[in-house]
Amino acid sequence: MPMNVVMLMYPDMTQLDLTGPFEVFSRFPELTLHLAWKTLEPVADISGLRLLPTTTLEACPPADILFVPGGPGQIALMDDAPVLEFLRAQAKGATYVTSVCTGSLVLAAAGLLTGHRATCHWLSLSQLRHFGVEPVNERVVVDGNRVTGGGVTSGIDFALTLAAKLFGEARAKRAQLFMEYDPAPPFIGGSPRSSEAALVTSIRQETAAFQTRREDVARRAAAALPAS
């Protein structure tokens, strides 16, 4: 049976959070991909790349796999009642509930990660604790039917991991080879663990004001969740 992959879109997302997994999932004919947003108008990512939804939230079919990307626009979704209710409704029948980057904070704000282990972009990972989520500093975290990826580029790792669970390792490896996904970055230092301490400090300082804003919104969203 075909499986519906419902991929949430929204303004000011980080497009690679979405398009990396989309590229992987599109290589499996059993998966039907739905790009969902409030309207069918083009959605601009944080850098201005415009992408077209294929369905509205209202018309979206039930998800077998629910997916939320991250990006600065995630902040606006944390207290967007229609979006959070859409995610809760879609998650009820989904086989997998998933995210990449700060998309996990949106799932958490919908109450869909409480009591689970999950990951997020390294700058925002600790904010998951506000929602009763155990932060895990890994590129991909699988906890039951919750599968989350870390920051941006980890979306490809996430999607290949999920594809292997769905269709077996052999087919996932085949997709990986077709994509020539064999990362060899030109520099050491793609994570805070491998980067120079001064560079990590610099980025933390550069993003401090925004992260404070994101933290405040996360606290407020967590407080709005019903007590378990």
QUICORJO-V514093 format. One record per residue. N is the residue number from 1. SS is DSSP state (hx for helix, st for strand, lp for the rest). PHI is phi as a letter, one per 40 degrees, with the letter a starting at -180 (none if undefined). PSI is psi in radians with two decimals (NA if undefined). Layout:
# QUICORJO-V514093
n: (N	N)
ss: (SS	SS)
phi: (PHI	PHI)
psi: (PSI	PSI)
This chain:
# QUICORJO-V514093
n: (1	2	3	4	5	6	7	8	9	10	11	12	13	14	15	16	17	18	19	20	21	22	23	24	25	26	27	28	29	30	31	32	33	34	35	36	37	38	39	40	41	42	43	44	45	46	47	48	49	50	51	52	53	54	55	56	57	58	59	60	61	62	63	64	65	66	67	68	69	70	71	72	73	74	75	76	77	78	79	80	81	82	83	84	85	86	87	88	89	90	91	92	93	94	95	96	97	98	99	100	101	102	103	104	105	106	107	108	109	110	111	112	113	114	115	116	117	118	119	120	121	122	123	124	125	126	127	128	129	130	131	132	133	134	135	136	137	138	139	140	141	142	143	144	145	146	147	148	149	150	151	152	153	154	155	156	157	158	159	160	161	162	163	164	165	166	167	168	169	170	171	172	173	174	175	176	177	178	179	180	181	182	183	184	185	186	187	188	189	190	191	192	193	194	195	196	197	198	199	200	201	202	203	204	205	206	207	208	209	210	211	212	213	214	215	216	217	218	219	220	221	222	223	224	225	226	227	228)
ss: (lp	lp	st	st	st	st	st	st	lp	lp	lp	lp	lp	lp	hx	hx	hx	hx	hx	hx	hx	hx	hx	hx	hx	lp	lp	lp	lp	lp	st	st	st	st	st	st	st	lp	lp	lp	lp	lp	st	st	lp	lp	lp	lp	lp	st	st	lp	lp	lp	st	st	lp	lp	lp	lp	lp	lp	lp	lp	st	st	st	st	lp	lp	lp	lp	lp	hx	hx	hx	hx	lp	lp	lp	hx	hx	hx	hx	hx	hx	hx	hx	hx	hx	hx	hx	lp	lp	lp	st	st	st	st	st	lp	lp	hx	hx	hx	hx	hx	hx	hx	lp	lp	lp	lp	lp	lp	lp	st	st	lp	lp	lp	lp	lp	lp	hx	hx	hx	hx	hx	hx	hx	lp	lp	st	st	lp	lp	lp	lp	st	st	st	st	lp	lp	st	st	st	st	lp	lp	lp	lp	hx	hx	hx	hx	hx	hx	hx	hx	hx	hx	hx	hx	hx	hx	lp	hx	hx	hx	hx	hx	hx	hx	hx	hx	hx	lp	lp	lp	lp	lp	lp	lp	lp	lp	lp	lp	lp	lp	lp	lp	lp	lp	lp	hx	hx	hx	hx	hx	hx	hx	hx	hx	hx	lp	hx	hx	hx	hx	hx	hx	hx	hx	hx	hx	hx	hx	hx	hx	hx	hx	hx	lp	lp	lp	lp)
phi: (none	c	b	c	b	c	b	c	b	a	c	g	c	c	c	c	d	c	c	c	c	d	d	c	c	c	c	b	c	c	b	b	c	b	c	b	a	c	b	c	c	d	b	c	c	c	c	g	c	b	b	b	c	b	a	c	d	c	c	c	c	c	c	c	b	b	b	b	c	b	h	d	c	d	d	c	c	c	b	c	d	c	c	c	c	d	c	c	c	c	c	d	b	c	c	b	b	b	a	b	f	c	d	c	c	c	d	c	c	c	g	c	b	d	g	b	c	a	b	a	d	c	c	b	d	c	c	c	c	d	b	g	b	c	c	b	c	b	c	b	b	b	b	g	c	b	b	b	b	c	c	f	c	c	d	c	c	d	c	c	c	c	c	c	c	c	b	g	c	c	c	c	c	c	c	c	c	d	c	f	c	a	d	a	c	c	b	c	h	c	a	c	c	b	c	c	d	c	c	c	c	c	c	c	c	c	b	d	c	c	c	c	c	c	c	c	c	c	c	c	c	c	c	c	c	c	c	c)
psi: (2.40	2.59	2.35	2.14	1.91	2.00	1.92	2.40	2.76	2.74	2.49	0.43	2.99	1.97	-0.59	-0.45	-0.59	-0.86	-0.46	-0.99	-0.65	-0.77	-0.74	-0.90	-0.57	-0.24	0.09	1.87	-0.30	-0.27	2.23	2.10	2.31	2.11	1.92	2.34	-3.14	-0.57	3.09	0.14	2.67	2.50	2.20	2.27	-3.14	-0.41	0.05	-0.04	2.23	2.24	2.61	2.15	2.69	-0.20	2.77	2.86	-0.69	-0.66	-0.03	2.37	2.88	2.44	2.40	-0.62	2.11	2.30	2.38	2.12	3.01	-2.95	2.91	-0.54	-0.19	-0.55	-0.77	-0.44	-0.30	-0.47	0.49	1.69	-0.81	-0.69	-0.79	-0.66	-0.65	-0.79	-0.73	-0.77	-0.74	-0.61	-0.46	-0.67	0.08	2.47	-0.65	2.43	2.11	2.89	2.93	2.53	-2.42	0.10	-0.47	-0.51	-0.59	-0.79	-0.71	-0.69	-0.43	0.00	0.34	-0.02	0.03	2.25	0.03	2.86	2.46	2.89	3.10	3.08	2.51	-0.54	-0.42	0.08	-0.76	-0.37	-0.33	-0.48	-0.52	-0.42	0.24	0.52	2.45	1.95	2.38	2.16	1.26	2.81	-0.63	2.32	2.18	2.11	1.67	-2.19	0.27	2.13	2.07	2.55	2.70	-2.52	2.28	-1.49	-0.36	-0.15	-0.59	-0.76	-0.78	-0.87	-0.66	-0.65	-0.79	-0.69	-0.67	-0.66	-0.63	-0.73	0.03	2.67	-0.62	-0.76	-0.61	-0.72	-0.60	-0.77	-0.71	-0.73	-0.75	-0.65	-0.15	0.84	1.65	1.25	2.31	1.28	2.58	-0.28	2.54	2.35	0.62	0.07	2.83	-0.38	-0.50	-0.08	2.78	2.45	-0.66	-0.64	-0.74	-0.77	-0.73	-0.77	-0.68	-0.74	-0.71	-0.59	0.13	-0.79	-0.76	-0.73	-0.59	-0.73	-0.78	-0.71	-0.77	-0.74	-0.69	-0.76	-0.76	-0.74	-0.68	-0.69	-0.44	-0.22	2.47	2.54	2.42	NA)
